[in-house]
Amino acid sequence: MADTIQAAQAAQRAVVRPKISRDDWIMRSIMVVIGVFLLVAVLLPLYTMMSKSVEDKGGGFIGLANFSEYFSTPALFNSAFNSLSISITTTIIILIVTFIYAYALTRTCMPFKWFFKVVAVVPLLTPSLLGGISLIYWFGNQGVLKELLLGEKIYGPIGITMGSAYWVFPHALMIVITALSITDARLYEASDSLRASKLKTFFTVTIPGCKYGLISAGFVVFTLIFTDFGVPKVVGGNYNMLATDIYKQVIGQQNFQMGAVVSVVLLVPAVIAFSVDRIVQRKQIALLSARAVPYTPKPSRGRDLSMLAFCSVIAIIIIAMIGMAQYAALVTFWPYNLEFSLANYDFDVMDGGGWEAFWNSIEMALYTALFGTIIVFSGAYLMEKGRGFTTGRSILHMVAITPLAVPGMVLGLAYIFFFNHPDNPLHFIYGTMTILVVATIVHFYTVSHLTAVTALKQMDPEFESVSASLKTPFYKTFARVTVPVCLPAVFDISIYLFLNAMTTVSAVVFLYASDTTLASVAVLNMDDAGDVAPAAAMAMMIAYTCAAMRIAHVVLTRGIARKTQAWRHQ
């Protein structure tokens, strides 16, 4: 009898290992394929680039000699200091401006909020180069308002700061708006009942409630500015930044080893900022409970009018930047012949790539949106909804968030070292449209991945459990249930990838060939050749395309949402 009881207890303690089904094997196989894609497209190129930084031109190992040369060269070392100072200064400015702007949109009864929201996203539709080009026409040597600089030049830290602030403004604003939108009205009611002053309420309720959003926005802005290539390339003048140093070392001097060293130096602060941001996000706690009361702002004439005035100034600046680029693209010859003409749109006679570059960009953006969305959403689904294989899913997630910490210039240079090696079996994709698509997907992989994971987390795991119990293949559940329910997120991922593919410069500037020149690269080439007005025209063509696709995205998602998302309103 005792033996029987012990045997029963042992059976209860035994770990029951579920049988791995055919669906599980298929899901794990696809997950491995996506993992190999990320390994080949992210980790191996980065490893190859870092290896080059400790080699001489002949490929021999020389340890840290290249780094010693870098830090002993004042001009190169000063670039790191310049990048840090510009990034910190601009980040502080942007956090202050975006907080006030977001506060006006979320915590006041200011009129015309819809208008200010639309204007705020305009910089997202343009390459970062456009901001620098507009500043030249406003404050350059023949600029309209150059006297406002009081003798200072736009070419240098002033121009880089202004152009970077314009470009990163919407990126920070979206994060800060989200942080300020999540609040519990009971906290403000308690503050009023305790007769706390408005100022004390602001510092004890408002700021603590959005501090994690502000910190996250700060790190995002810092990383974007620190790694940006477009703005300092156009208005940097002799004020060197790390991103432009990489370009000069690789394109100007063909010194790939020193380019790899600068890339590592550029990569370190970006990785640190990314890591600190992830740590801060883990410490964030839920600010809303099930009993929370949504906050509704109350009218206040003085506050609302002052916020309206502030937002109007910011909106005017944004419109002036895009407006000047459009104006410059239409005048015949600035500033001597201001008659309107379409001559600047005759790209085929310019040194940049011609109209072929524009159509190449659209082709690349469509491929990126299509294949990127499939890869990203499928990978996120397998990671989030897969059964078992916990270690593999964790590794996939870790690799998927790695690209967020890798600057575009670093990724592009890493691809040169990795894919251009004659012994690499994938060497055949170098110089083709394929490598541009792969680089762009990888460069913007992380945000798309996190968007997909967020959408998938909202779906109850019971869908997969019921599907398994009915012995329905997972791919049928994926196609008939998961994709339709997550369709808004799928479209968001696709438009995000398309817009960034159209506007990116840093990730592709090293990888294009004569027949795969892109519109954003054409802007850079025309600006280098002194064709600034045609460069503005090409940048505006990118803006037109992005705006048209954004409108089409809104119309399409609304139409499909009526058919696939009706359950949300029942």
N, C-alpha and C positions, 0 to 999 in steps of 0.2 A: 504493500500500500504506500509506504514512504517513498519507494522508488518511483512509483507512478506519479505521486505528487511532485517530486523533484523534476521528473521528466516534463511534466506539464508546465512547471515554472520556467524551466530552461527553454521550452518552446516559446513561452510568452516573451522571454528576454531576447530571443533570437531576432536578429535584424532581417526583416522580410524585404528582399530586394526585388522590386518590380521587374517584370520581364520587359526588356527593351523592344518596343514594337517597331513595325516597319516605318511608321510615321516618325518615330524618334530617330531612327537611323537617317532618314531623309533630311530631317531638320538639322541634325548634327553635321551631316555632310555639307549642306548649304552653308551652315555657320562656319565650317572650316574653310570653305571656298572664300567667303567674305573676309575671314580672318587672314587668309593668305594674301588676298588683294590688299588689305591694309598693311600687312607686313612688307610686301613688295613696294607699295606706293608710299609708305611713311617711314617705317623703322630702318629698313635696309639703306635707302638713300641717305638718311640722316647719319647712320653709322659710317657710310662711305665718305661723306663730307667731313665728319670729325676725324676720320683717319687721314684725310688729305691735309688737315691742318697741322699734323705732326710729321709731314713728309717734305722732302725738298722737291725741286722740279723734276728730278730724275726718278722720284718714287721711293727714295731711300728714307728710312726712319731717322729723324733728327730730334725727336723729343719736343721740348718746348721752345726750341730756338726761334721758330716763327713768332711765337707769342712774345718772346723777349724782344725780338726786332720790332714788333708792333708797339709794345708799350714804351720802347726807347725812342720811337719816332714821334716827336711832339705833334706834328700835324695829324697823324692817325689817332693818337691818344686823345687829343682835344676833341675829336669827333664824338667820342663816348661821352665826354663831359657836356658837349653841346646838346646831344640827344637827350641826356638826362635833364638838363636844365629846361630845355624847351618843353619836354613832356610834362614835367612837374608843374611848370608855370601855366601851361595851357589847361592841364587837368583841373587845377584850382579854379581858373576862370570859368571853365565849362561847368563845373559842379555848381558854382554859384548861380550862373545864368540859367542852367537847366532846372535847378531847384525852384527858382522864382517862377519860371515859365510853367513848369509842371504844377506848382502850387496854384497858379492862376487858373489852370485848366481843371483842376480837381477840387479845390477848396474854396472857390469863389463863385459868385453868380455873374461873372463877367460875360458880356454879350459876345456873339460871333466866335464862340469856342470852336465850332466846326471849321471855320476859316483858318484859325491859327493852327489847328491840328493838321490840316492839309498842307499849309505852307511849311510846317516844320519838317515834313518828310521829303521835301524837294531835294536836299543834298544827297539823299540816298539814290536818286535816279541818275546821278552824274559821277564820273570818275573824279578822284581827288585832284587830278590835274586841273580841272575846270576852275576850282577856287583860286589856284595860283594864277591862272591866265586872267581871270577877272580882276584880280588885285593889280596886275600889271597895267591894265587899262584904267583903273581907278587911281592908282598911286605911283605908277612907274615913271620913268623919265619924261614921258609925254602924257602922263595921266591927267585925268580931269581934276582930281583933288590932291595932287601931290603936295600942294602948299600946306595941307593939314598935318603933314608929318614933321613940320617945323625944321626942315633941312635934313631930316633923317631919310634913309633909303629903304624902300620896300624890300630890296634884295638882301635878305639876311634874317636875323631872328624875329624882327617885327613881322615880316611877310609870312614866315613859316608859322608863327603863332596865330596870326589872323586866318591864314588859309586852313590850318589844321583845326582851329576852333569851328570854322564854318562846316568842315567836312564831318567832324565827329559829333556835332550837336545832336542830330536825330538819334544816333546810337545811344547816347547817354540819356536823352529825354525819354525814350521808351522804357528804360529801366526805372527811372525816377518816377514816371507817371504810374507805373505798376506798383511801386512801393507806396506812393501816396494814396493810391486808390483803395488800399487795404487798411481799413481802420475801424475801430469800434466807437460809435457815437457816445456810448456810455462813459468813456474816459473823459470826453469833453464835458459831459453833463456833471460828472463828479468834480471836475475842475471848477466849473461854474458854481456848484453848490458850496465848494470850499472857498469861494470868492478869490480865486487865484487871478492874477493879472493876465492879460492877453500875452504879454511877453514871457511870463513864467510858464503859462500853458504851452507856449510854442516850444520852449526849451525842455520841458518835462514830459510832454505828450507827443507833439508833432515830430520833433527831431528823433527821439528814441524809437518812435514807431517806424521810421523810414531809414534808420541808420544803416541797416544791412544793404538796402537798395543803393544808398549813396556810396557805400564802400565798394560794392560790386561795380557800380557805374564808374567810379574812380579808377579801378584797376582796368576795366575795359578801355576807357579813354586813354589811359597811360600807355597800354600796350599798342593800341591803334596808332597813336602819334609816334611812339618810340620806333615802331617798325615801318612807318609809312615812307614811301619812296616818291610819290607823285608831287606833293606840295614842295618839299625841299629841292626837288629836281628843277622845278619851274622858277621858284622865287628864292632859292637858297643862296644864289650868288657864290661868293667865296666862303660862306659859312657852312662848313662840312658837317654832315650828319652820318651816322653809321650806315644807314641804308644807301645813301648816295656813294659812300666809300666803297661798298661792295660793288656797285655798278662801275665805278671808276677803275677798281682793281681788275675786274673781270673783262669789261668791254674796252676800257681805255688802255690798260697796260698788259692785258692777257696774263696777269699774275693770279692764277687760280688758287695757289696755295695761300697767298695772303688774303684772297677773297674768302677762303674757307675760315681763316683765323678771324676775320671781321665778322663772319656769319656766326661763329661760336660766341663771340663777344656780344653780338646782337641777340643771340638766342638766350643767354643766361638771364638777363633782367626780365625778358618776356616769360620765361619759365617760372621765375620767382614770383612775379606778379600773378601768374595763373595759379600757382600753388597756394599762395596766400588767399586768393579769392575763393578757391575751393574750400579751404579751411574755415574761412569766415561763413560761407554758405552752410557748412555743416553745423555751425554753432547757432544758426538762425532758428528761432522757435516760432511756433504758430502764434500769430497775433489775433486771430479770429477764432472764437469758439462757436459752438452751435447756438449759443444764446446771444451772440453779437448782434448789435443793431447797426445797420448801414448808416454811414455819416452823410447827412444832407446839409450842404452849406447854406447859410442864411445871408440874405442880401445885406450889404454894407456899402453905401454909396461911395464913401471915400476910398475904401479898400478896392472895390470893384473898378473904379475909375483909374486908380493908380496902377492896378494890374493890367488894365486895358492899354494904358499908355506904354507900359514896359513891353508887353507882348507886341504892340504895334511897332515899336522901335526894332525889336528883333526880327519881326516879319519883314519890315522894310529893308533891313540889311540883307536878309536871305533873298528877297525879290531883286534887290539891287545887284547882288552877285550874279544870279542867273540871268537877269535882264541885261547886264553889261556884256556878258558873254554872247547873248543873242544879238545885241546891237553891233558888237564888234564883228560878228560873223556876217553881217549884212552890209556894212559900209564898204565902199570901194577901196579906199586906202587911208588908213588912220595915220595921223589926224588931219591930213591935207585934203582929202576928197571924201566927204561924208555922205555922198549920194548912195542910196541903197542899190545893191547889186547882188546877184547870186554867184558872182565870180569865185568867191571863196569856197563855194561848194563844188567846184570843179576839181575834185581831189586827184583825178588822174594826171594832172599836170604838176602836182606837188610832190615833194620828197617825203612820202610817208607810207604809201601802200595803195593809194587810190581807193576807188569804190569797192574794189575786191576785198580790202581790209574790213570794210563795214559789213559786207555780206558774210565774210568769214566769221565775224563776231556773232552774227545772228545764228549761223550754223553751229558754232561752238556752244553758244548759250542754249540752244534747243537740245543738242546732244547732252549737255551737262544736266539740264533740267530733267530730261527723260531718264537717262541711265542713272544719274545721281539719285533721283527720287526712288527708283526701283531698288538700288543697292542700299540706300540709307534706311528706307522704311522696312525692307525685308530683314536687314540686319537687326534693326531695333525690335521687330516682331519676334524674331527667333531668340533674341537675348531676353526679352521681357516675358514672353509666353511659352518659351521652350520648357520641356520637362527634364529634370535631372541635368547632368553635364554642367554642374554649378561652376566648376573651375573654368571651364571653357567659356561660359557666358561672362564670367567676371573679367577674364582676360580680354574678351572682345570689347566689353564696355570700356576698359582701361585704354585700349589702343584707339577706340573710337573718339575719346576725348583728347587724345594727344595732339592732333593737328591744331587745336585752338591755341596751343602755346608755341606753335612754329610760325614765325613770320614768313610772308610770301616770298621775300627775297631769298631767305635761307632755303626754303623748299625748292625754289627754282634752281638755285646753285647745286643743291644736293642731287637734283635730277640730272644735271649735266654730268656730274661725277659718276653717277650710277648707271644711267641708261646710255650714256655715250661711250661707255667702255666697250671695246670690240669683243671682249669675251662674254659679255652679257647676252644671253639668248633673247632678251627683249630689246636688244639694240635697234631692231628694225622699226620700232615706234618712234625713235628719236627724230625730231624734225617734222613729224606728221601732226595731223589734227588730233589723233588719238592721245598723244602725250599732253596736249593742251587741255583736253577734256579731263583726263585723269588727274592732272595737277589741280585743276579748278575744283573738281569734286572733292579731292582730298583737302584742299585749302579751306573749304567751307563745310567740311563734313560734320564737325562737332555740333554746331548750332542746329543743323538739320536733324542730327541724331537725337539731341536732347528734346527737340520739338516733337519728334515721333514718339520717343519714350514717354513724354508727358501725356500725349494723347492716348497711348496704349494703356497707361496706368489708370485712366478713367474708366476703362472697360472691366467689368467684373470677370474674374477668372473662371466663373461658372460657365461662360460661353465655351471655353475649351474643354471643361470637364464634361458638360452635356454632350458636346461633339464626340469626345472620346467614348463615352458610354454608349452612344448610338453607332459607334464604329464608323463615323463619318471621317474621311481623310482630312487632315488638317488644312490642306490647300483649298478644299472646298469651303471650309469655315472661313479661312483667310479671305477668299475671293468674294463670298456671299455675305459675310457678316462684318469681319474686321475692317476691310477696306471701305465699304459703304459708310460704316459708322465713323471712321476716322477720315473721311474724304476731305473735310475742311483742312485738317492738318496736312494731308497729302498735297493739296493745292498750295498751301502756305509754303511747304518745303520746295515745291517746284518753282514758284515765283521767286522765292528767296535765292535759289541757285541760279535762275535765269538772270535776275538783276545783277547779282554779284559777278557772274560770268561776263556780262556786258561791260561792267565798269572796272574790273580788276586790271591792274598793271603789274604789280610786284611779282605775282606768282607766275607770270607768263613772259616777262620781259627778256629772260634768258633762253626761252624755249622755242620761239617761233622761227620759222624758215621763210624764205623769200615768197613762197606761195601760201603761207599760213599766217601772214601778218594780220593782226587784229586791230579793230578800230581804236581801242585804248592805246595800243602801242603806236598807231599812226599819229595820234595826238602828240605823243612824246617825240616821235621822229620829226614831225613838222615844226614843233616848238624848238627842237634842237637846230633845225635848219633855218630858223628865223621866220618861218611862215606862221606867225602867231595867230593871225585872223583865221586862216584855214584850220588851224588846230582848234580854235574856239568853235568853228563850224562843225568839225567832226565830233567834238565833245557834245555839242547840242544835238547832233544826230543820235548819239547814244542816249541822251536825255529824252528825245522824242520817242525812241523805241521803247525805253523803259516805262515811260508814262503810258504809252499805248498798251503795253502788256499789263501794266498795273490796272488800268481801267478794264481791260478784257478779263483779267483775273477776278475783279470784283463782280462784274456782270455774270461771268460764268459760274462762280461759286454761289451767287444768290439764286441763279436759276436751278442749279443742281441741288442746292440745299432744300429747296421747296419739295423736291421729290425724295431725297434720301434722308433728310433730317427732320421730317415732320414729327417723328416720335419724341423729339426734344420738347415739343410744345404741347404735348398731350397731358 
